[in-house]
Amino acid sequence: MTAADALRDSLEELAGALEGFEFRLPGPDQGPRERARAELVRSIREYLLPRLQDPEAPVVAVVVGPTGSGKSVLLNSLAGQNASEPGALRPTTRSPVVWAHRSNSGRYQSGFLAGLGSRDVKLVLGEDPLTKQLTVIDAPDFESVYLDSREVGEQVLAVADLCIFIASALRYADTAAWKFLDQVRQRGLPILFVLNRLGTDPEARKVILNHFAAMLKTRDLLLEADASLIFDVSEQVVYPRRGGLHADAVAGIRRELSLISDPTLRREVVRQSTEGALAEAIDKVGRIADAVQEDRAVVETLQTMADQAYAAELTECNQLIQDGGLVVMAGGEDRQVVVRELAAAFSRRAGIASRDAATLWDGLAEGQALLQLAPTLWRHGPDTPELATREAEAWMESLEANLIGSVRGGRKRRVAAAQLAAQVLGASEVSSGTRWHALLGDEGLKSAARQRLEGHLANVLASDADRFLALTSRVNQPTGLAETVRGLAVDVSARAGEFYE
């Protein structure tokens, strides 16, 4: 197996692991984390794997910059035709415009660049020699008010080998411009800097270019604050028929881009872009693994909160059972009354526990988000009363079964069991004239009945608590996932080292 094959295999495994889960825990971090995971998968699937599989594919240069900086005009000026429609309405470019050589069109129907994520990709084919080894894409604005345009812009940047950054003389210092550049820098892409719409005054041009160069140097985007490293384009007429400037205005940029035809330079550009993408991917995996661990920690905290609330309620109820204060009997020593009152008490105590658990969850942002998805957690579950009735009846049946051999006849045993239940629940005392006085006054018998009652109550509370635990289980991450993706990233790093050495 070649080093390239080994690197591709390790990337495939990493992409598969990242595709095998989602960030499902709702809260303020869910959206950014899920986008980061999806973007990383896209970078691997739509750039790294296709580029490593087809290293001879043309270099992809993406034109980026703030809204209104003149990206479409620049592309049209390079192409000598109206490839990307410019206009006054912002943002003008809503989907990618791909300017490519006709001989390379097949590459963009399947494989490399096929997954730009938009059905509206405009493919402009021609015979320009510049595009033999270079494909230029006019990307939608990253600062677009339209979410789909921003997402497609990020997807286009993810498949770039080279960035042509263009800013206007009026807006080059805007925060938006530097956000773009920070994103590009994270990819480790080679960048051509273009300052557009400069005035004709030589001194003013010099001041602006020097200032822009100094800003780039401060941001570590240029090694030196050298204005000659910036391509400057004057404010001038845009020819309506082709939507671009005179060819002379972009001649220097064309000459620079034409150097891509040199195989050595082209390989260096691709090497720099793929190395940068791999380094960024490995760095992102680390942050994603951290996020997985953080989600697990939050889920564990939420589960512990629910466990503690129900455990505290069970402890309190067990004490009430021992003290005879769990149920206030209002209907005497009748079996149906005992079952009804006991079931109501079970449900009521489950409701208290669920309210306490929800209150604890409400103190965490993720808990609040889960409670919005499942507002019924503030009260006992809809099935709890039915279960409570079954458990109350089961307790009565256990009392009756325990009296077999001591009280003859089923009807008499039911009466005796109801009297025993009333005494255990603290509703009555055994008087000397009570039938089965000696039997019902047996403290061992009543102690065993209390223990069974605690067990039946525990069943009700545990079942009600399962609603909390089931919800957290659905949004939790698999055990060992963080370690798995970290290990795969280490393997990718090792394979990349072998590939690039």
Secondary structure by P-SEA (a helix, b strand, c coil): ccaaaaaaaaaaaaaaaaacccccccccaaaaaaaaaaaaaaaaaccaaaaaacccccbbbbbbbcccccaaaaaaaaacccccccccccccccbbbbbbccccccccccccccccccccbbbbbccccccccbbbbbccccccccaaaaaaaaaaaaaccccbbbbcccccccaaaaaaaaaaaaabbbbbbbbccccccaaaaaaaaaaaaaaaaaaccccccccccbbbbccccccccccccccccaaaaaaaaaccccaaaaaaaaaaaaaaaaaaaaaaaaaaaaaaaaaaaaaaaaaaaaaaaaaaaaaaaaaaaaacccccccccccaaaaaaaaaaaaaaaaaaaaaaaaaaaaacaaaaaaaaacccccccccaaaaaaaaaaaaaaaaaaaaaccccccaaaaaaaaaaaaaaaacccccccccccccccccaaaaaaaaaaaaaaaaaaaaaaaaaaaaaaaaaccccaaaaaaaaaaaaaaaaaaaaac
